Amino acid sequence: MTSGYPINWAASTGNRRLMENPLYVKYSSSTFADILAADVKADLNGVLARAETAEICAYLSWLLRTKELLA
């Protein structure tokens, strides 16, 4: 098994640490059309750059990549 997060981001549905993260909760009930890239970037800028935050960084980065694909 490899470590890290795939570029196309994936998470298990039982991952409570991620599913209860306030940033995940903030965006997970929105459609991509309603998410503003500037808001995601601002939130990502506020995340501490450490191993424990890699998962939420991967999720926020995935949101930004998906938004760019839809532009």
C-alpha positions, 0 to 999 in steps of 0.5 A: 500500500502506498502512502499519500493522497491520489491526485484525484483525491479519495477518502473512505466514508468511515474517515471521521477525522476528515468528515468532521473537519470544519473545512470539509463540512463547509464545502461537502454540502455545496455543489461545485457551481456554488463553491468559490475558488477564492474562498477555498484558496483563502481557507487553504492558506489558513491550514498549517503546513504539517503532516497532520493536515495533508488530508484536508489540503488534498481535499481542498486542492481537489476542489480547486482542480475540479473548479478549474476543470469546470471553468 
